[in-house]
């Protein structure tokens, strides 16, 4: 009885491995991805990109996040400005006559 159970497990493992090997690379081409990112950089919204390229807006959002994570962190704290400028802000506080 133990042998039968092991054979069932082995057969299941073989079926899973064959299924994984049968997957093909289905997805958008690099050109489509670059076009979507370029549209985003030029100010188009996610849903507008979806209408133009027929790529789901959630996919475009994921691509933008992936691209953002690849950018270097350029938070240069060593450059602290020595002089700052504030604009004047005038407000009225109190009662009018």
C-alpha positions in Angstrom: 0.0 0.0 0.0 2.9 2.4 0.7 4.3 1.7 -2.8 1.0 2.7 -4.5 1.0 6.0 -2.6 4.6 6.7 -3.6 3.8 5.9 -7.2 0.8 8.3 -7.1 3.1 11.1 -5.7 5.7 10.3 -8.3 3.2 10.5 -11.1 1.9 13.8 -9.8 5.4 15.2 -9.6 6.1 14.1 -13.2 2.9 15.7 -14.4 3.7 19.0 -12.7 7.2 19.1 -14.1 5.9 18.3 -17.6 3.3 21.1 -17.2 6.0 23.6 -16.2 8.2 22.7 -19.1 5.4 23.2 -21.5 5.0 26.9 -20.6 6.1 29.3 -23.3 7.2 32.9 -23.0 4.0 34.7 -23.5 4.0 38.4 -22.8 4.5 41.8 -24.3 7.6 42.6 -26.4 10.3 44.9 -25.1 9.2 47.4 -27.7 5.6 47.6 -26.3 7.0 47.9 -22.8 9.3 50.8 -23.8 6.5 52.5 -25.6 4.2 52.3 -22.5 7.0 53.7 -20.3 7.7 56.5 -22.8 4.0 57.4 -22.9 4.0 57.5 -19.1 7.1 59.7 -19.0 5.4 62.1 -21.4 2.5 62.6 -19.1 -0.1 60.1 -20.2 -2.2 58.5 -17.6 -2.3 54.8 -17.0 -5.8 54.3 -18.5 -4.9 56.5 -21.5 -1.9 54.3 -22.1 -4.2 51.3 -21.9 -6.5 52.7 -24.6 -3.6 53.5 -26.9 -1.5 50.3 -26.5 -4.2 47.8 -25.4 -2.0 46.8 -22.5 -3.9 46.6 -19.1 -3.2 49.6 -16.9 -2.3 47.4 -14.0 0.5 45.9 -16.1 1.7 49.4 -17.0 1.7 50.4 -13.3 3.8 47.3 -12.5 6.3 48.2 -15.2 6.6 51.7 -13.9 7.2 50.4 -10.4 9.9 48.0 -11.7 11.6 50.8 -13.6 11.5 53.1 -10.6 13.1 50.4 -8.4 16.0 50.2 -10.9 16.8 53.9 -10.6 19.7 54.8 -8.4 19.0 56.5 -5.1 20.3 59.9 -5.7 19.5 61.5 -2.3 22.7 63.5 -1.9 22.5 64.9 1.6 26.0 66.4 1.4 24.7 69.3 -0.7 22.8 71.4 1.8 22.1 74.9 0.5 23.7 77.7 2.5 21.1 80.3 1.5 17.4 80.0 1.3 14.7 82.3 0.0 11.1 82.6 1.3 8.3 84.3 -0.4 6.2 86.7 1.5 2.8 85.5 2.6 0.3 88.1 3.7 -2.9 87.2 5.4 -5.6 89.1 7.1 -6.3 88.1 10.7 -8.9 89.9 12.7 -12.2 91.8 12.0 -12.9 94.1 9.2 -14.5 97.4 10.2 
